[in-house]
């Protein structure tokens, strides 16, 4: 489990770098990988969780979309959907971009695009049907399992109730930290839109953010669910590179502070918090 997670994290880092380099050059790509590795919940990347696997498939699927490799994009999106339920975000990114391409070219597209688009949701659908079959209800079994775990999509009603409780009564440090991370993710998504990021990155990050915000239960896990949403860090990566060129020591201080926060908070999550990661 650990070896798979470590390998997947390395593959994910390479994919994230490839996307950053294609869009904004090597310096931004390096900053993007660095920021992703210094996220508060990045401790998860060194544990036997499925987020590194999903991020690896997502990064290379999105890179394949950006470079027009539709068969690879669809295949990797299918694998992403099999790795985690929120891997649906990768399939959504492939399908949305494929639909725009079909519209732009008025239907005159390669059969590879159609095949890749058809493959993209297969992994997620197969996972849901497999869980349902094991529960004796192919179409509804997966959602019943989610309900029993206290996890369902309620358009954010549960999250809002928890935030209201948090603001009025307080709670352990992990919960306000989660609220800060989620709020930062929303702000970064707005910046990503303002920067006119490519459609697949917007859809992928947007769907992951929607799932995290709209799902109820396990509020403290939302930052982990957002780890595969690495495109959200593109505005910060570009800003960090600009800072490094203008005031190198300021950039060093920022990176050092983020590294210290990531280390301290990761240790807190594993040793002290006693909450699900």
N, C-alpha and C positions, 0 to 999 in steps of 0.2 A: 504493500500500500504506500509506504513512504517513498520507495524508489520510483513508483509510478508518478506520485505527486511531484517529486523533485524534478524528474525528467520532463513532465508536462509543464512545469513552471519555466524551465529553461527554453523549451520549445515555444511557449507562449511569449516569453521575452523576445525571442528572435522574430516572431510574427509581429509583435507590437513595434519593434524596431523597423521592420520592413515597411509597415504602413506609415510610420512617422517619416522615414527617409523618402518614401515616394511622394508624400504630400508636401513636406517642408524642409527636407534635407537631413543630413546626418546629425547635425548638432541638436536639432529638435527631437530627432528619433532617440538619441541617447538620453536627453532630458526626460522624454516620455517614459522610457523604460525605468529610469531612475525614480521618477515620481510614483510610478505604479508599484515598484518594489518597496517604497517607503510609506505606503498607505497605512493608516492606523491598524487595519485588520490584516496586513500583509503576513502576519505570523501564520495565518491559515495556509499560505503557500508552502510552508515547510512541514505541514501536517497532512495526515491521510484524509483530506477532503477532496471533493470532486471539482471545486472551483478552478484549480490549475488546469485540469483536463478540459473543462468547458472553455476556459480562456484560450487555451492553445488551439482548439478547433475553431473557435470564433475568430481569432486573429487571422489565421491563415485562410479561412473562408472569406472574410471581408477583404483580405488582400487579393484573393482570387477574383472577387467581384470587381475590385478597382482596376485589375489588369485584364478583365474580360475573359477569364478562364472559368467559364460557366459550369462545366462538368465538375471541376475541382470544388468550386464554390458550393454546388448543390450537395456533393458527397460529404464534404466537411461539415456543412450545415446539418445534414442528417445525423452525422456522428455527434455533433454538439447536442442535438435534441435527445439523443440516447443517453448522453452523459448526465444531464440534469434537466428537470422540467422547464426551467427558465431558459434552456437552450432554444426554446421556441423563438426567442428574440433574433437568433442568427437566421433562422428560416424566414422570419418576417422581413429581415433586411434583404435577403436574396430575392424574395418574391416581389417586394416593393420596387427594388432596382430593376428587376427583369420587366415588371409591368411598365415602368417608365421608359425603358428601352424599346419595348414593343410599341408603345404609343409614339415615341419620338420617330421611330423608323416606319411607322404605319404598318406594322405587322411583318415587314420584310427583315426577319432576323434569322440567325442560324438555328439549326435544329439542336445545337448544343445548348443554346439558351433555354429552349423549351424543356430539354431533358434535365438540365441543372435545376430549373425552377420546380419541376415535378419531383425531383429527388429531395429537395430541401426540407419539406415537412415530414418526410417519411419516417425519420428516426423518432421524432417526438410522438407522432401518431402511433407508431409501433410500440413505443414505451408505454403509452397510456393504455393501449389495447391489451398489452401483455399483463400489466398490473391488474386491469379489469378482469381478464380471463382467470387469473389466479384467485381473484376474489369472487368469482362466479357471476360477474356482471360486466361483460366486455366493455360496454359503453359508459357505465356509471361507477364501476368499481374503484377506479383511480380517485375519483372525486370524493367517494365515500371514505377512502383511506385518508385523504387530506382533511376531511371534516373531522374524523376521529382524532387526528393530531391537533385539532384546533386551528387549522390553517385553511383559509378559504379567501376568495377574492370578493371583497365587499366595498370596492371603490374607495377605500381609505377610511371608512367609518370607524373601524376598530383602531386604526392608528391615531385618528383624531381624538378618540376617547382616551387613549393611553397618554397622548401628549397633554391633554387637559388635566388628567390625573397627575402627571409629572410636574406640571407647572404649579399646581395647587398644593400637592402633598410632598413632592420630592421623591427621590429614590436613590438607589446605588449609582455610583459614578458612570457605570457603563451605559445607563439609559440616557442621561443628558448628552453624553458623548455621541451616542447613536443619533440623537436628534440633530446635533451639530453637523455630523457627517452627511445625513440625509439632506439637510438644508443646503449645505455646500454643494451637494450633487445637483440639486435643483438649479442653483445659481450657475453652476458650470454648464449645465445643459442649455440654459438661456444664452450663455456666452458662445457655446458651440454653434447654436443656431445663428447668432449674430455674425459669427465668423464664416458663415456659409460653408460649413463642412459638407463633404460628400454625403449624398442621400443614405447609402448603406450604413455609415457611421451614425447618422442621426436616428435612423429607425432602430438600429441595434441598441443604442444607448437609451432611446426613448422607451422602448418596450421593456427593457430591464428596469428602468426607473418606474414605469407604470406598475409593473408586477410588484416591485418592492414597496411602493407607496400604497397601492391598492389592496395588498394582501393583509389579512389580519393574523394575529398570533406571532409569537417570537419576534417582538419588536427589536430586541437586542441583536438579532441576526441580520438585520437589513444591510449594514455595511458589508457583510460577507457576501450577500446576494448581489451587491453592486461591484464586487471586484472584477467581474468580466467586462464591466462598462468602462474600459480603459480609454475610449475616445473622449470621455468627459475631461480627461487630463490634458488634452491638446492645447487649450488656451493657456493653461498654467505652464506647460512645457515651452511654448513660444515666448511667454513672458520671462521665464527663467533664463532662456538663451539671450534675450535682449538685455536682461540685467547682467548676465555674465560678461557680455561684450562691453557694456558701459561701466559697470562697477563690479569687477570680479570678486572682490572680498564680500560684497553684499550677497552674491549668489552662494558663496561658500558658507556664509552664516545661515542662509535659508536652508540649504541642504543639510547642514549640520544639525540645525534645530529640528528639521523633519526626521532625521535619522534618530535623534535622541527621543523624540516623541514616539516614533514607531517602536523603538526598542522598549521603552518604558511601558507603553500601553499594551504592547504584545505580552510582556511579562505579567502585567496586571491581569490581562484576560486569562492567561493560562494558570497563574498561581493563586490569584486573590479573588477574582470576580465570582467564580463558582456559578456562572451562567452559561447557557449554550453559546458557542461561538457563532 
